[in-house]
Amino acid sequence: MAALGEIRHDWRREEVQALLEMPLNDLLFEAQRIHRQHFDPNEIQVSTLVNIKSGGCAEDCAYCAQSARYNTNLEKGKMMAVQEVLDKAMQAKARGATRLCMGAAWRSPSKKDFPMVLEMVKVVKALGMETCLTLGMLDDEQVRQLKEAGLDYYNHNLDTSEAYYPKIITTRTYQDRLDTIKRVQQAGIHVCSGGIIGMGEGEADRAELLRTFANLQPHPDSVPINLLVPIEGTPLAHMRDKTDPIELVRVIAAARIMMPRSYVRLSAGRLALSDEAQALCFMAGANSIFYGDKLLTTDNPDADRDRQLFAKLGLKMQRGAGGRDEEVA
């Protein structure tokens, strides 16, 4: 294995599996050592996620409450108004979030609503916040327009390994996802792309997912690692309490080692984690979270609980460009 901490794009699966199988103390030590080379170890980047259009998605992602194919009791919602998004952005900024992530339940953006999405990007940018969108697959023209609107990040998760992917999603291919990521990168928009742990995949699938990310050139700028939140009515509803949190810690540590300069986000599933488990995730190199009591459709720790946890651990929230870090008292 090459020296840990190098910026590499040639990882082999055996190397990644060796990382995931290291004694936990050794793995955490290496991840923390590398983390400190590139980041303040006590600083957390905070994003807020807003569902700008919920439900009715044509995709069949087996974990998702927003798929029209499953009966999850989620009502299909209308497109959120630009002013409502602006109001939510102002609230998020006041609470310390530096980035607003806006998600719509689409296979690809609606032609009718896309101009409104571009306006959302512009008004949130005008507040001095970073902007992120997740809208499904994009074509070249949509990417061009998003770049012109000033979009900072585009989220497009790979979810799992290419081999396991057909067991989770059949309505678009793995290559479709990689193609969208490539378009976004080529346009100069930062990529946010991650995966989900706990969908029945094996360690080899986790290793292959991490290898896929780490062999992208460049690495994704942000890598959200999600713990499955089983939702009644979806095919994965039965997977509740199937994943040991230590497995999540190992994946985060390996992501930190393999992608030293990327933000690694401790994302969905935090409500199922104790304070101690979250602390281990931060020790492993996670340095980003979603802040606020709701993700797209699932619950998230509320802001007060996160502030209490940060205070207990001596963590501070990263401020925007030119700002200062906020000490959590």
N, C-alpha and C positions, 0 to 999 in steps of 0.2 A: 504494500500500500504506500502511495506517495505521502509526503509529509502533510499532516492535517493542517488545515488553515489556508492552503493554497487555493487560488481561484482556478477551478478546473471545469472542464466541459467534457471529460472523457471517463466518467465513472463507470465501473463495471458492477453488475449486480452482486457479485460475490463480495466486493468491497463494502457495498452498502449493507448487505446482510451481516457482515462482520461487525460493522458499527452497531447495528441494532442488537447484536448479541453480546456486546462488551459488558463486563461487570458494570453495574449502574454507577458506582462511584467513579470509575475511570471515564465512563461516557460523559457524565456531568462535568467532571474536571476539564476534559478536552473542550466540551461545548462552551463552558464558562470562560476558559482561556481565550478561545477564538472570539467569543462575543465581546470581550473586553478590548480586543484589538481594534474593533470597528465601531463600537457603541458605548455609550454611558450605561453601565450595567444596572443602574437604578432609575432609568428613564423609560417610560412607556408611551408609545404613540397611541392616541385615542381617536377612534373613528365612530361615527354614528350612522346607522343604517336605516333608511326610510324606504318603505314599500310604496312606490309611486303608482303601481297598478297591480292589483292582486287577483289571483285565481284565473281559471279558464285557460291555462297553458296547454298547448297541444302535445307537449312532450310527455314521455311516460317514465320519468326519473322515479325510481322505486321508493325513494326516501321523501318525496316532495308532496306537501299538502296542497300545492297550487296546481297540480296536474288535473285537467278536466276528466281524466280517465278514472279517478278514484273518488269515493264518497267520503270526504273528510269534514263535511259540514262547513267548509269555507266558502263563503259567498263570493261570487265574481264581482270585483269592484271596478268602478270607473277610474279613468285616468285622473290622478290628483292635479289640482290646479297649481299653476306656477306660484301664486301667492301663498298657498298652503305649504308648498315646499320651502319657500323663502322663510316663512314663519318657523318651520321646524329647524331650518338651518340656523336661524338666529338663536333659538333655544339651545341647540346643540353646542354652538360656539360659546354661549354664556356658561355652559357647564364644563367647558374645557376641551371639547372635541376640536381637532384641527382639520378633519376631513369629513365630508358628507358623502356617503355612499348611497346611491339611488338605484333601486332594483325594480324591474318590471317583469311580470310573468309572461314572457314572449318566447317563442322559438327563435324569432328574429324581430327587429323593431317594426312596429306598425307604421306604414307610410303616412297614415293620417296623423298620428300622434308624434312622429319623430321631430317636427319643427318645435313642438312644445318642450320636448326633452332638451333640445339645443338651447332653448331659452332658460330652462332650469339650470343648465351648466353655467350660463353667463351670469345669472343673478346670484348664484352661490359663490362663484369666483369673485364677484364684486364685493362680497363680504370679507374677502381675504382668506377664505377657506379653500383647502384642496377639494377637488371634485373627483368622484369615482362613479362609474355606471356599471350595471350588469343588465344587459338587455338580450342576451342570447347571441346568436351568430351575426356577424357583420360582413357586409361586402365592402369593396374598396371605396365606393362613393360615400357610404355612411361613415367609414373611418376618417375620410378626408374632412367631412363636415364636422365631426366631433373634434378633430384636431384644430380646425379653424375656430370652433366655439371656445377653445381653451381647456378641453378636458385634460385632467392630470393623469388619471388612472382608469383602466378598464379591467373589470373582473370577469374572468372566464375560467371556471374551475375545470380541472381534468377529472376530479372526484376519486378515481382509483386507477389501477393499472390497466393497460390496454387489454390484457388477457381477461381480467375480471369484469371489465366494462360492459360487455353484452349481457351480463346477468343483472345489471343495474339499469341500463338505458338501451333501448333499441331504435329510438326515433331519430337519432343522429349518430354519426360515427365518431370514433376517437379522432380520426384525421380531420373531421369537420372542426373539432375544437382546436386542434393544433393549428389549422389554417387561420382561424380567427386570431389566435394569439400571435401568429407570425405577421398578419396584416397590421395589428395594433403596434407591435414592436417596430416594424418598418416605418410606420408613420411618426415614430418618436413619442408615442404615448406610453406611459409606464404600465406595465402588466402586473395585475394582481391575479394569481392563480394558485389554487390549493386543492385539498382533498378531504375526504371524510374517512374517519377511522371507526370501525365497528359495524360494517355492513356485511360481515361474514367473510371478508377477505382474509387471506393468510399473510404471514410475514413476508413471503416472497412478493406478494402484490404490493405491500407497503414499500418494500425495497425498490421495486420497479417504478412505482409512482415517483419516489424521491429521485431516482436515477433519471427519469424523464425530465423532471424540472431542472436538475443540476446540470444536465447536458444541453439545455437550451442556451443559445448564445444571443443576447446576454441572459443571465438568470432572471426569473421574475423579480420585480422590485419588492413585491409583497407576497408572502406565502401563507394564506390562512389554513390552519390545521383544525378541522372540525371533528368533534365527537358526535356520532350519530344521535339525533334526538328522535326516537321512534314515534311516529304519528299514527293514531288510529285511522284505519281506512286505507293506509298505504301497504304495499307488499312487505315492508320491513318493520311493521308494527310489532312483530314478535321478538325483535332483537333487543328489547329492553334489558339493561344491566348485563350485557354480554361482554363488555370490554373492561379490563382492569385499567384504571387510570395510569398505572406505571407504563403500560404499552403506549399511551398517548405521550407521556414524558419522553420515552425513547425515540419516538418519531420526531418530536420537536427538537431534541438534542441532535439527532442525525441531520435534520434540515439545517440547523444552525451551523454544523460543521461543514456541510456540503455547499451551502450558499452563504458564506460568511458576511456578505454585505447586504443581504436581503432582510427586510423586516419579516419576522415570523409571528403571525397573529394567532393567539389563543382565541379561537372563534366560537362557533356554536357548541352547546353542550356544557357550558360552564356552570349552569345551575346544578348539574349532577356531580360537580367536583367540590370537595371540601376546600377550605382555605389552605390546608397543608398541601393538597394536590396541586392547587393553582400555584402555590409558592414554588413547588418543584418544577412546574412548567416554566416559570420565570427564571429559575436557576438554570434550566436547560437551554435558555436562549430565546424564549418567547419575549418579544418586546413591543407587542401591539395587541389591543383588544377592541371589541365593539362595546361602546358605552351607551347605556340606555336600557330600559326595561323590556324592549321588544326588538327581535331581529325581523326578518321578513314576515314570518308567521309564528315563530316560536318565542317562548319567554327567555329573558336574559336577566342577569342580576341587575337590580336598579342602581342608579348612580350613587346613592348614599352608601349602599353596601360595598360598592367598588372603592369609594373614597375611604371607607373604614379599613378595607383590606390593604389598600396602598399605604395608609398611615401605619398600620401594623408592621408592614414589611419595609417601611422607609423608602417607598417608591415615589416618584414624581411624574406628573403628566408632562409630556413634551408639548411645548408651545409651537405656534406657527413660525414661519420664517421671520427672523428678526426679533422674535419675542423671547421671553424668558421662560424657564421651566417653572411650573407651579408646584410648590411644596404642599403636600397634603397634610393638613394639621388635624 
